[in-house]
């Protein structure tokens, strides 16, 4: 059976996992840093140094989660 990332997102605890773009869900406790990327985007740096751009549509949700 094929599952979509949306199906997985629905099953994960939203206090622990964050969808930051169409193709990426991350664990919130693995975030090392969040940087501004222009006026409406964010860049997430994970503990292992991986950097991911947060989509414009998901940036507002990440900002709300951070406060």
Predicted model as a PDB file, atoms N, CA, C, CB and O in Angstrom, pLDDT in the B-factor column:
MODEL        1                                                                  
ATOM      1  N   UNK A   1       0.836  -1.169   0.000  1.00 64.00           N  
ATOM      2  CA  UNK A   1       0.000   0.000   0.000  1.00 64.00           C  
ATOM      3  C   UNK A   1       0.892   1.246   0.000  1.00 64.00           C  
ATOM      4  CB  UNK A   1      -0.957  -0.010   1.215  1.00 64.00           C  
ATOM      5  O   UNK A   1       1.864   1.319   0.751  1.00 64.00           O  
ATOM      6  N   UNK A   2       0.560   2.206  -0.831  1.00 71.00           N  
ATOM      7  CA  UNK A   2       1.293   3.456  -0.898  1.00 71.00           C  
ATOM      8  C   UNK A   2       0.624   4.478   0.006  1.00 71.00           C  
ATOM      9  CB  UNK A   2       1.372   3.973  -2.349  1.00 71.00           C  
ATOM     10  O   UNK A   2      -0.590   4.676  -0.048  1.00 71.00           O  
ATOM     11  N   UNK A   3       1.433   5.125   0.838  1.00 82.00           N  
ATOM     12  CA  UNK A   3       0.906   6.178   1.711  1.00 82.00           C  
ATOM     13  C   UNK A   3       1.521   7.505   1.294  1.00 82.00           C  
ATOM     14  CB  UNK A   3       1.204   5.874   3.217  1.00 82.00           C  
ATOM     15  O   UNK A   3       2.658   7.560   0.825  1.00 82.00           O  
ATOM     16  N   UNK A   4       0.770   8.544   1.470  1.00 90.00           N  
ATOM     17  CA  UNK A   4       1.271   9.863   1.132  1.00 90.00           C  
ATOM     18  C   UNK A   4       1.878  10.520   2.370  1.00 90.00           C  
ATOM     19  CB  UNK A   4       0.147  10.738   0.545  1.00 90.00           C  
ATOM     20  O   UNK A   4       1.647  10.088   3.500  1.00 90.00           O  
ATOM     21  N   UNK A   5       2.651  11.563   2.133  1.00 92.00           N  
ATOM     22  CA  UNK A   5       3.208  12.312   3.244  1.00 92.00           C  
ATOM     23  C   UNK A   5       2.091  12.944   4.061  1.00 92.00           C  
ATOM     24  CB  UNK A   5       4.183  13.384   2.742  1.00 92.00           C  
ATOM     25  O   UNK A   5       2.225  13.110   5.273  1.00 92.00           O  
ATOM     26  N   UNK A   6       1.007  13.293   3.417  1.00 92.00           N  
ATOM     27  CA  UNK A   6      -0.150  13.850   4.129  1.00 92.00           C  
ATOM     28  C   UNK A   6      -0.731  12.818   5.099  1.00 92.00           C  
ATOM     29  CB  UNK A   6      -1.236  14.312   3.125  1.00 92.00           C  
ATOM     30  O   UNK A   6      -1.097  13.163   6.223  1.00 92.00           O  
ATOM     31  N   UNK A   7      -0.818  11.557   4.671  1.00 94.00           N  
ATOM     32  CA  UNK A   7      -1.293  10.494   5.565  1.00 94.00           C  
ATOM     33  C   UNK A   7      -0.372  10.363   6.772  1.00 94.00           C  
ATOM     34  CB  UNK A   7      -1.382   9.148   4.814  1.00 94.00           C  
ATOM     35  O   UNK A   7      -0.832  10.252   7.908  1.00 94.00           O  
ATOM     36  N   UNK A   8       0.927  10.377   6.514  1.00 93.00           N  
ATOM     37  CA  UNK A   8       1.898  10.279   7.602  1.00 93.00           C  
ATOM     38  C   UNK A   8       1.776  11.468   8.545  1.00 93.00           C  
ATOM     39  CB  UNK A   8       3.324  10.191   7.045  1.00 93.00           C  
ATOM     40  O   UNK A   8       1.788  11.298   9.764  1.00 93.00           O  
ATOM     41  N   UNK A   9       1.660  12.663   7.992  1.00 93.00           N  
ATOM     42  CA  UNK A   9       1.531  13.875   8.807  1.00 93.00           C  
ATOM     43  C   UNK A   9       0.334  13.779   9.753  1.00 93.00           C  
ATOM     44  CB  UNK A   9       1.392  15.112   7.907  1.00 93.00           C  
ATOM     45  O   UNK A   9       0.425  14.189  10.910  1.00 93.00           O  
ATOM     46  N   UNK A  10      -0.761  13.252   9.278  1.00 94.00           N  
ATOM     47  CA  UNK A  10      -1.964  13.119  10.110  1.00 94.00           C  
ATOM     48  C   UNK A  10      -1.751  12.162  11.284  1.00 94.00           C  
ATOM     49  CB  UNK A  10      -3.135  12.636   9.261  1.00 94.00           C  
ATOM     50  O   UNK A  10      -2.382  12.311  12.331  1.00 94.00           O  
ATOM     51  N   UNK A  11      -0.864  11.182  11.108  1.00 95.00           N  
ATOM     52  CA  UNK A  11      -0.636  10.172  12.147  1.00 95.00           C  
ATOM     53  C   UNK A  11       0.406  10.614  13.170  1.00 95.00           C  
ATOM     54  CB  UNK A  11      -0.202   8.865  11.513  1.00 95.00           C  
ATOM     55  O   UNK A  11       0.466  10.055  14.266  1.00 95.00           O  
ATOM     56  N   UNK A  12       1.223  11.601  12.833  1.00 95.00           N  
ATOM     57  CA  UNK A  12       2.293  12.037  13.715  1.00 95.00           C  
ATOM     58  C   UNK A  12       1.801  13.086  14.710  1.00 95.00           C  
ATOM     59  CB  UNK A  12       3.454  12.591  12.899  1.00 95.00           C  
ATOM     60  O   UNK A  12       0.857  13.827  14.433  1.00 95.00           O  
ATOM     61  N   UNK A  13       2.447  13.137  15.859  1.00 95.00           N  
ATOM     62  CA  UNK A  13       2.117  14.113  16.897  1.00 95.00           C  
ATOM     63  C   UNK A  13       2.560  15.507  16.438  1.00 95.00           C  
ATOM     64  CB  UNK A  13       2.793  13.734  18.256  1.00 95.00           C  
ATOM     65  O   UNK A  13       3.755  15.723  16.235  1.00 95.00           O  
ATOM     66  N   UNK A  14       1.630  16.458  16.269  1.00 90.00           N  
ATOM     67  CA  UNK A  14       1.997  17.788  15.783  1.00 90.00           C  
ATOM     68  C   UNK A  14       2.835  18.592  16.777  1.00 90.00           C  
ATOM     69  CB  UNK A  14       0.755  18.557  15.448  1.00 90.00           C  
ATOM     70  O   UNK A  14       3.401  19.620  16.405  1.00 90.00           O  
ATOM     71  N   UNK A  15       2.924  18.154  18.010  1.00 90.00           N  
ATOM     72  CA  UNK A  15       3.801  18.822  18.978  1.00 90.00           C  
ATOM     73  C   UNK A  15       5.249  18.416  18.777  1.00 90.00           C  
ATOM     74  CB  UNK A  15       3.365  18.502  20.408  1.00 90.00           C  
ATOM     75  O   UNK A  15       6.156  19.084  19.274  1.00 90.00           O  
ATOM     76  N   UNK A  16       5.478  17.316  18.045  1.00 92.00           N  
ATOM     77  CA  UNK A  16       6.819  16.783  17.833  1.00 92.00           C  
ATOM     78  C   UNK A  16       7.275  16.933  16.387  1.00 92.00           C  
ATOM     79  CB  UNK A  16       6.867  15.324  18.236  1.00 92.00           C  
ATOM     80  O   UNK A  16       8.449  17.203  16.134  1.00 92.00           O  
ATOM     81  N   UNK A  17       6.366  16.762  15.445  1.00 94.00           N  
ATOM     82  CA  UNK A  17       6.717  16.768  14.023  1.00 94.00           C  
ATOM     83  C   UNK A  17       6.081  17.959  13.320  1.00 94.00           C  
ATOM     84  CB  UNK A  17       6.278  15.457  13.350  1.00 94.00           C  
ATOM     85  O   UNK A  17       4.927  18.303  13.573  1.00 94.00           O  
ATOM     86  N   UNK A  18       6.847  18.579  12.439  1.00 93.00           N  
ATOM     87  CA  UNK A  18       6.383  19.749  11.708  1.00 93.00           C  
ATOM     88  C   UNK A  18       6.564  19.541  10.219  1.00 93.00           C  
ATOM     89  CB  UNK A  18       7.127  21.007  12.166  1.00 93.00           C  
ATOM     90  O   UNK A  18       7.630  19.118   9.770  1.00 93.00           O  
ATOM     91  N   UNK A  19       5.538  19.833   9.460  1.00 94.00           N  
ATOM     92  CA  UNK A  19       5.669  19.788   8.003  1.00 94.00           C  
ATOM     93  C   UNK A  19       6.143  21.161   7.565  1.00 94.00           C  
ATOM     94  CB  UNK A  19       4.312  19.390   7.295  1.00 94.00           C  
ATOM     95  O   UNK A  19       5.466  22.158   7.814  1.00 94.00           O  
ATOM     96  N   UNK A  20       7.293  21.225   6.917  1.00 94.00           N  
ATOM     97  CA  UNK A  20       7.858  22.516   6.552  1.00 94.00           C  
ATOM     98  C   UNK A  20       7.803  22.791   5.051  1.00 94.00           C  
ATOM     99  CB  UNK A  20       9.279  22.594   7.024  1.00 94.00           C  
ATOM    100  O   UNK A  20       8.015  23.926   4.624  1.00 94.00           O  
ATOM    101  N   UNK A  21       7.527  21.783   4.263  1.00 94.00           N  
ATOM    102  CA  UNK A  21       7.372  21.934   2.824  1.00 94.00           C  
ATOM    103  C   UNK A  21       6.639  20.715   2.288  1.00 94.00           C  
ATOM    104  CB  UNK A  21       8.751  22.112   2.121  1.00 94.00           C  
ATOM    105  O   UNK A  21       6.389  19.759   3.023  1.00 94.00           O  
ATOM    106  N   UNK A  22       6.304  20.749   1.043  1.00 92.00           N  
ATOM    107  CA  UNK A  22       5.516  19.670   0.440  1.00 92.00           C  
ATOM    108  C   UNK A  22       6.182  18.308   0.636  1.00 92.00           C  
ATOM    109  CB  UNK A  22       5.309  19.938  -1.052  1.00 92.00           C  
ATOM    110  O   UNK A  22       5.496  17.297   0.787  1.00 92.00           O  
ATOM    111  N   UNK A  23       7.506  18.280   0.633  1.00 93.00           N  
ATOM    112  CA  UNK A  23       8.213  16.996   0.673  1.00 93.00           C  
ATOM    113  C   UNK A  23       9.022  16.772   1.943  1.00 93.00           C  
ATOM    114  CB  UNK A  23       9.123  16.894  -0.504  1.00 93.00           C  
ATOM    115  O   UNK A  23       9.903  15.912   1.959  1.00 93.00           O  
ATOM    116  N   UNK A  24       8.746  17.526   3.018  1.00 95.00           N  
ATOM    117  CA  UNK A  24       9.572  17.361   4.223  1.00 95.00           C  
ATOM    118  C   UNK A  24       8.775  17.546   5.504  1.00 95.00           C  
ATOM    119  CB  UNK A  24      10.725  18.344   4.202  1.00 95.00           C  
ATOM    120  O   UNK A  24       8.047  18.524   5.677  1.00 95.00           O  
ATOM    121  N   UNK A  25       8.935  16.581   6.391  1.00 96.00           N  
ATOM    122  CA  UNK A  25       8.434  16.652   7.766  1.00 96.00           C  
ATOM    123  C   UNK A  25       9.661  16.478   8.651  1.00 96.00           C  
ATOM    124  CB  UNK A  25       7.310  15.545   8.068  1.00 96.00           C  
ATOM    125  O   UNK A  25      10.475  15.584   8.421  1.00 96.00           O  
ATOM    126  N   UNK A  26       9.793  17.338   9.668  1.00 96.00           N  
ATOM    127  CA  UNK A  26      10.964  17.249  10.544  1.00 96.00           C  
ATOM    128  C   UNK A  26      10.533  17.101  11.996  1.00 96.00           C  
ATOM    129  CB  UNK A  26      11.862  18.489  10.379  1.00 96.00           C  
ATOM    130  O   UNK A  26       9.417  17.462  12.371  1.00 96.00           O  
ATOM    131  N   UNK A  27      11.446  16.561  12.810  1.00 96.00           N  
ATOM    132  CA  UNK A  27      11.230  16.499  14.264  1.00 96.00           C  
ATOM    133  C   UNK A  27      11.619  17.836  14.853  1.00 96.00           C  
ATOM    134  CB  UNK A  27      12.052  15.338  14.925  1.00 96.00           C  
ATOM    135  O   UNK A  27      12.710  18.341  14.588  1.00 96.00           O  
ATOM    136  N   UNK A  28      10.744  18.409  15.642  1.00 93.00           N  
ATOM    137  CA  UNK A  28      11.003  19.733  16.199  1.00 93.00           C  
ATOM    138  C   UNK A  28      12.213  19.744  17.134  1.00 93.00           C  
ATOM    139  CB  UNK A  28       9.778  20.228  16.941  1.00 93.00           C  
ATOM    140  O   UNK A  28      12.891  20.765  17.249  1.00 93.00           O  
ATOM    141  N   UNK A  29      12.490  18.636  17.797  1.00 95.00           N  
ATOM    142  CA  UNK A  29      13.632  18.619  18.716  1.00 95.00           C  
ATOM    143  C   UNK A  29      14.976  18.490  18.005  1.00 95.00           C  
ATOM    144  CB  UNK A  29      13.479  17.484  19.696  1.00 95.00           C  
ATOM    145  O   UNK A  29      16.021  18.498  18.655  1.00 95.00           O  
ATOM    146  N   UNK A  30      14.962  18.372  16.691  1.00 97.00           N  
ATOM    147  CA  UNK A  30      16.193  18.298  15.895  1.00 97.00           C  
ATOM    148  C   UNK A  30      16.555  19.646  15.272  1.00 97.00           C  
ATOM    149  CB  UNK A  30      16.044  17.248  14.798  1.00 97.00           C  
ATOM    150  O   UNK A  30      17.567  19.755  14.581  1.00 97.00           O  
ATOM    151  N   UNK A  31      15.730  20.677  15.514  1.00 96.00           N  
ATOM    152  CA  UNK A  31      16.007  22.005  14.978  1.00 96.00           C  
ATOM    153  C   UNK A  31      17.087  22.671  15.825  1.00 96.00           C  
ATOM    154  CB  UNK A  31      14.717  22.874  14.945  1.00 96.00           C  
ATOM    155  O   UNK A  31      16.947  22.808  17.040  1.00 96.00           O  
ATOM    156  N   UNK A  32      18.165  23.080  15.160  1.00 96.00           N  
ATOM    157  CA  UNK A  32      19.237  23.809  15.840  1.00 96.00           C  
ATOM    158  C   UNK A  32      18.993  25.312  15.744  1.00 96.00           C  
ATOM    159  CB  UNK A  32      20.613  23.448  15.235  1.00 96.00           C  
ATOM    160  O   UNK A  32      19.253  26.058  16.688  1.00 96.00           O  
ATOM    161  N   UNK A  33      18.487  25.746  14.580  1.00 95.00           N  
ATOM    162  CA  UNK A  33      18.361  27.175  14.335  1.00 95.00           C  
ATOM    163  C   UNK A  33      17.311  27.419  13.252  1.00 95.00           C  
ATOM    164  CB  UNK A  33      19.724  27.785  13.924  1.00 95.00           C  
ATOM    165  O   UNK A  33      17.117  26.591  12.362  1.00 95.00           O  
ATOM    166  N   UNK A  34      16.639  28.563  13.342  1.00 94.00           N  
ATOM    167  CA  UNK A  34      15.725  29.010  12.302  1.00 94.00           C  
ATOM    168  C   UNK A  34      16.194  30.395  11.876  1.00 94.00           C  
ATOM    169  CB  UNK A  34      14.224  29.026  12.801  1.00 94.00           C  
ATOM    170  O   UNK A  34      16.338  31.294  12.705  1.00 94.00           O  
ATOM    171  N   UNK A  35      16.431  30.561  10.579  1.00 93.00           N  
ATOM    172  CA  UNK A  35      16.938  31.826  10.043  1.00 93.00           C  
ATOM    173  C   UNK A  35      15.905  32.430   9.099  1.00 93.00           C  
ATOM    174  CB  UNK A  35      18.291  31.616   9.309  1.00 93.00           C  
ATOM    175  O   UNK A  35      15.173  31.716   8.415  1.00 93.00           O  
ATOM    176  N   UNK A  36      15.862  33.757   9.078  1.00 90.00           N  
ATOM    177  CA  UNK A  36      15.030  34.445   8.100  1.00 90.00           C  
ATOM    178  C   UNK A  36      15.627  34.278   6.714  1.00 90.00           C  
ATOM    179  CB  UNK A  36      14.885  35.938   8.451  1.00 90.00           C  
ATOM    180  O   UNK A  36      16.845  34.321   6.546  1.00 90.00           O  
ATOM    181  N   UNK A  37      14.788  34.092   5.744  1.00 80.00           N  
ATOM    182  CA  UNK A  37      15.215  33.890   4.352  1.00 80.00           C  
ATOM    183  C   UNK A  37      14.333  34.795   3.491  1.00 80.00           C  
ATOM    184  CB  UNK A  37      15.099  32.356   3.905  1.00 80.00           C  
ATOM    185  O   UNK A  37      13.372  34.336   2.874  1.00 80.00           O  
ATOM    186  N   UNK A  38      14.667  36.068   3.459  1.00 78.00           N  
ATOM    187  CA  UNK A  38      13.804  37.020   2.771  1.00 78.00           C  
ATOM    188  C   UNK A  38      12.667  37.452   3.684  1.00 78.00           C  
ATOM    189  CB  UNK A  38      13.249  36.413   1.472  1.00 78.00           C  
ATOM    190  O   UNK A  38      12.700  37.216   4.891  1.00 78.00           O  
ATOM    191  N   UNK A  39      11.670  38.081   3.098  1.00 76.00           N  
ATOM    192  CA  UNK A  39      10.591  38.633   3.915  1.00 76.00           C  
ATOM    193  C   UNK A  39       9.557  37.607   4.357  1.00 76.00           C  
ATOM    194  CB  UNK A  39       9.907  39.716   3.163  1.00 76.00           C  
ATOM    195  O   UNK A  39       8.895  37.804   5.376  1.00 76.00           O  
ATOM    196  N   UNK A  40       9.404  36.515   3.608  1.00 77.00           N  
ATOM    197  CA  UNK A  40       8.322  35.594   3.950  1.00 77.00           C  
ATOM    198  C   UNK A  40       8.759  34.139   4.090  1.00 77.00           C  
ATOM    199  CB  UNK A  40       7.257  35.683   2.918  1.00 77.00           C  
ATOM    200  O   UNK A  40       7.921  33.259   4.287  1.00 77.00           O  
ATOM    201  N   UNK A  41      10.033  33.885   3.991  1.00 83.00           N  
ATOM    202  CA  UNK A  41      10.520  32.505   4.081  1.00 83.00           C  
ATOM    203  C   UNK A  41      11.454  32.322   5.255  1.00 83.00           C  
ATOM    204  CB  UNK A  41      11.226  32.104   2.797  1.00 83.00           C  
ATOM    205  O   UNK A  41      12.014  33.281   5.788  1.00 83.00           O  
ATOM    206  N   UNK A  42      11.609  31.073   5.646  1.00 93.00           N  
ATOM    207  CA  UNK A  42      12.515  30.713   6.723  1.00 93.00           C  
ATOM    208  C   UNK A  42      13.408  29.568   6.267  1.00 93.00           C  
ATOM    209  CB  UNK A  42      11.733  30.326   7.998  1.00 93.00           C  
ATOM    210  O   UNK A  42      13.037  28.787   5.391  1.00 93.00           O  
ATOM    211  N   UNK A  43      14.579  29.480   6.868  1.00 95.00           N  
ATOM    212  CA  UNK A  43      15.498  28.363   6.637  1.00 95.00           C  
ATOM    213  C   UNK A  43      15.691  27.678   7.989  1.00 95.00           C  
ATOM    214  CB  UNK A  43      16.887  28.849   6.015  1.00 95.00           C  
ATOM    215  O   UNK A  43      16.015  28.329   8.982  1.00 95.00           O  
ATOM    216  N   UNK A  44      15.492  26.362   8.019  1.00 97.00           N  
ATOM    217  CA  UNK A  44      15.680  25.574   9.238  1.00 97.00           C  
ATOM    218  C   UNK A  44      17.020  24.861   9.136  1.00 97.00           C  
ATOM    219  CB  UNK A  44      14.510  24.549   9.447  1.00 97.00           C  
ATOM    220  O   UNK A  44      17.325  24.228   8.125  1.00 97.00           O  
ATOM    221  N   UNK A  45      17.816  24.970  10.195  1.00 97.00           N  
ATOM    222  CA  UNK A  45      19.075  24.245  10.275  1.00 97.00           C  
ATOM    223  C   UNK A  45      18.881  23.147  11.317  1.00 97.00           C  
ATOM    224  CB  UNK A  45      20.285  25.201  10.644  1.00 97.00           C  
ATOM    225  O   UNK A  45      18.541  23.425  12.467  1.00 97.00           O  
ATOM    226  N   UNK A  46      19.099  21.906  10.909  1.00 97.00           N  
ATOM    227  CA  UNK A  46      18.932  20.767  11.820  1.00 97.00           C  
ATOM    228  C   UNK A  46      20.237  20.477  12.553  1.00 97.00           C  
ATOM    229  CB  UNK A  46      18.464  19.514  11.046  1.00 97.00           C  
ATOM    230  O   UNK A  46      21.288  20.995  12.178  1.00 97.00           O  
ATOM    231  N   UNK A  47      20.175  19.662  13.580  1.00 97.00           N  
ATOM    232  CA  UNK A  47      21.348  19.315  14.390  1.00 97.00           C  
ATOM    233  C   UNK A  47      22.507  18.781  13.566  1.00 97.00           C  
ATOM    234  CB  UNK A  47      20.968  18.296  15.426  1.00 97.00           C  
ATOM    235  O   UNK A  47      23.666  19.029  13.899  1.00 97.00           O  
ATOM    236  N   UNK A  48      22.215  18.061  12.506  1.00 97.00           N  
ATOM    237  CA  UNK A  48      23.282  17.462  11.690  1.00 97.00           C  
ATOM    238  C   UNK A  48      23.820  18.420  10.625  1.00 97.00           C  
ATOM    239  CB  UNK A  48      22.770  16.199  11.019  1.00 97.00           C  
ATOM    240  O   UNK A  48      24.653  18.034   9.806  1.00 97.00           O  
ATOM    241  N   UNK A  49      23.342  19.675  10.638  1.00 97.00           N  
ATOM    242  CA  UNK A  49      23.810  20.671   9.684  1.00 97.00           C  
ATOM    243  C   UNK A  49      22.969  20.788   8.435  1.00 97.00           C  
ATOM    244  CB  UNK A  49      25.190  20.366   9.297  1.00 97.00           C  
ATOM    245  O   UNK A  49      23.188  21.699   7.637  1.00 97.00           O  
ATOM    246  N   UNK A  50      22.012  19.895   8.237  1.00 97.00           N  
ATOM    247  CA  UNK A  50      21.122  19.972   7.085  1.00 97.00           C  
ATOM    248  C   UNK A  50      20.334  21.274   7.138  1.00 97.00           C  
ATOM    249  CB  UNK A  50      20.168  18.754   7.042  1.00 97.00           C  
ATOM    250  O   UNK A  50      19.800  21.642   8.184  1.00 97.00           O  
ATOM    251  N   UNK A  51      20.264  21.965   6.009  1.00 96.00           N  
ATOM    252  CA  UNK A  51      19.482  23.188   5.917  1.00 96.00           C  
ATOM    253  C   UNK A  51      18.334  22.981   4.941  1.00 96.00           C  
ATOM    254  CB  UNK A  51      20.366  24.379   5.480  1.00 96.00           C  
ATOM    255  O   UNK A  51      18.527  22.487   3.830  1.00 96.00           O  
ATOM    256  N   UNK A  52      17.141  23.365   5.369  1.00 96.00           N  
ATOM    257  CA  UNK A  52      15.943  23.207   4.554  1.00 96.00           C  
ATOM    258  C   UNK A  52      15.181  24.519   4.521  1.00 96.00           C  
ATOM    259  CB  UNK A  52      15.049  22.069   5.094  1.00 96.00           C  
ATOM    260  O   UNK A  52      15.053  25.199   5.539  1.00 96.00           O  
ATOM    261  N   UNK A  53      14.679  24.869   3.356  1.00 95.00           N  
ATOM    262  CA  UNK A  53      13.842  26.056   3.217  1.00 95.00           C  
ATOM    263  C   UNK A  53      12.414  25.683   3.599  1.00 95.00           C  
ATOM    264  CB  UNK A  53      13.904  26.631   1.761  1.00 95.00           C  
ATOM    265  O   UNK A  53      11.885  24.662   3.160  1.00 95.00           O  
ATOM    266  N   UNK A  54      11.808  26.520   4.417  1.00 95.00           N  
ATOM    267  CA  UNK A  54      10.404  26.340   4.792  1.00 95.00           C  
ATOM    268  C   UNK A  54       9.565  27.032   3.726  1.00 95.00           C  
ATOM    269  CB  UNK A  54      10.099  26.920   6.236  1.00 95.00           C  
ATOM    270  O   UNK A  54       9.832  28.182   3.377  1.00 95.00           O  
ATOM    271  N   UNK A  55       8.561  26.346   3.208  1.00 92.00           N  
ATOM    272  CA  UNK A  55       7.721  26.948   2.175  1.00 92.00           C  
ATOM    273  C   UNK A  55       6.995  28.174   2.734  1.00 92.00           C  
ATOM    274  CB  UNK A  55       6.702  25.916   1.631  1.00 92.00           C  
ATOM    275  O   UNK A  55       6.779  28.289   3.940  1.00 92.00           O  
ATOM    276  N   UNK A  56       6.630  29.072   1.844  1.00 89.00           N  
ATOM    277  CA  UNK A  56       5.914  30.281   2.280  1.00 89.00           C  
ATOM    278  C   UNK A  56       4.644  29.931   3.034  1.00 89.00           C  
ATOM    279  CB  UNK A  56       5.573  31.165   1.079  1.00 89.00           C  
ATOM    280  O   UNK A  56       4.318  30.552   4.045  1.00 89.00           O  
ATOM    281  N   UNK A  57       3.938  28.944   2.541  1.00 88.00           N  
ATOM    282  CA  UNK A  57       2.681  28.542   3.172  1.00 88.00           C  
ATOM    283  C   UNK A  57       2.855  27.939   4.550  1.00 88.00           C  
ATOM    284  CB  UNK A  57       1.973  27.565   2.303  1.00 88.00           C  
ATOM    285  O   UNK A  57       1.944  28.012   5.375  1.00 88.00           O  
ATOM    286  N   UNK A  58       3.999  27.347   4.816  1.00 91.00           N  
ATOM    287  CA  UNK A  58       4.249  26.706   6.106  1.00 91.00           C  
ATOM    288  C   UNK A  58       5.014  27.603   7.076  1.00 91.00           C  
ATOM    289  CB  UNK A  58       5.014  25.423   5.898  1.00 91.00           C  
ATOM    290  O   UNK A  58       5.098  27.290   8.264  1.00 91.00           O  
ATOM    291  N   UNK A  59       5.572  28.711   6.593  1.00 90.00           N  
ATOM    292  CA  UNK A  59       6.379  29.590   7.437  1.00 90.00           C  
ATOM    293  C   UNK A  59       5.558  30.184   8.582  1.00 90.00           C  
ATOM    294  CB  UNK A  59       6.987  30.711   6.597  1.00 90.00           C  
ATOM    295  O   UNK A  59       6.043  30.265   9.711  1.00 90.00           O  
ATOM    296  N   UNK A  60       4.338  30.592   8.306  1.00 87.00           N  
ATOM    297  CA  UNK A  60       3.491  31.182   9.356  1.00 87.00           C  
ATOM    298  C   UNK A  60       3.211  30.176  10.456  1.00 87.00           C  
ATOM    299  CB  UNK A  60       2.168  31.690   8.765  1.00 87.00           C  
ATOM    300  O   UNK A  60       3.230  30.521  11.638  1.00 87.00           O  
ATOM    301  N   UNK A  61       2.952  28.935  10.075  1.00 86.00           N  
ATOM    302  CA  UNK A  61       2.696  27.887  11.080  1.00 86.00           C  
ATOM    303  C   UNK A  61       3.944  27.632  11.925  1.00 86.00           C  
ATOM    304  CB  UNK A  61       2.243  26.572  10.395  1.00 86.00           C  
ATOM    305  O   UNK A  61       3.837  27.422  13.133  1.00 86.00           O  
ATOM    306  N   UNK A  62       5.120  27.650  11.307  1.00 89.00           N  
ATOM    307  CA  UNK A  62       6.357  27.450  12.060  1.00 89.00           C  
ATOM    308  C   UNK A  62       6.584  28.617  13.025  1.00 89.00           C  
ATOM    309  CB  UNK A  62       7.560  27.302  11.099  1.00 89.00           C  
ATOM    310  O   UNK A  62       7.007  28.412  14.163  1.00 89.00           O  
ATOM    311  N   UNK A  63       6.304  29.835  12.570  1.00 87.00           N  
ATOM    312  CA  UNK A  63       6.452  30.987  13.470  1.00 87.00           C  
ATOM    313  C   UNK A  63       5.513  30.862  14.676  1.00 87.00           C  
ATOM    314  CB  UNK A  63       6.168  32.305  12.710  1.00 87.00           C  
ATOM    315  O   UNK A  63       5.911  31.142  15.807  1.00 87.00           O  
ATOM    316  N   UNK A  64       4.277  30.445  14.432  1.00 86.00           N  
ATOM    317  CA  UNK A  64       3.321  30.261  15.550  1.00 86.00           C  
ATOM    318  C   UNK A  64       3.805  29.181  16.483  1.00 86.00           C  
ATOM    319  CB  UNK A  64       1.913  29.904  15.027  1.00 86.00           C  
ATOM    320  O   UNK A  64       3.679  29.320  17.700  1.00 86.00           O  
ATOM    321  N   UNK A  65       4.360  28.099  15.945  1.00 84.00           N  
ATOM    322  CA  UNK A  65       4.833  26.999  16.763  1.00 84.00           C  
ATOM    323  C   UNK A  65       6.001  27.444  17.649  1.00 84.00           C  
ATOM    324  CB  UNK A  65       5.250  25.821  15.877  1.00 84.00           C  
ATOM    325  O   UNK A  65       6.129  26.968  18.777  1.00 84.00           O  
ATOM    326  N   UNK A  66       6.854  28.350  17.156  1.00 83.00           N  
ATOM    327  CA  UNK A  66       8.042  28.772  17.883  1.00 83.00           C  
ATOM    328  C   UNK A  66       7.702  29.638  19.104  1.00 83.00           C  
ATOM    329  CB  UNK A  66       8.968  29.533  16.953  1.00 83.00           C  
ATOM    330  O   UNK A  66       8.506  29.723  20.032  1.00 83.00           O  
ATOM    331  N   UNK A  67       6.540  30.275  19.122  1.00 79.00           N  
ATOM    332  CA  UNK A  67       6.212  31.140  20.276  1.00 79.00           C  
ATOM    333  C   UNK A  67       5.478  30.445  21.359  1.00 79.00           C  
ATOM    334  CB  UNK A  67       5.409  32.294  19.842  1.00 79.00           C  
ATOM    335  O   UNK A  67       5.148  31.058  22.373  1.00 79.00           O  
TER     336      UNK A  67                                                      
ENDMDL                                                                          
END                                                                             
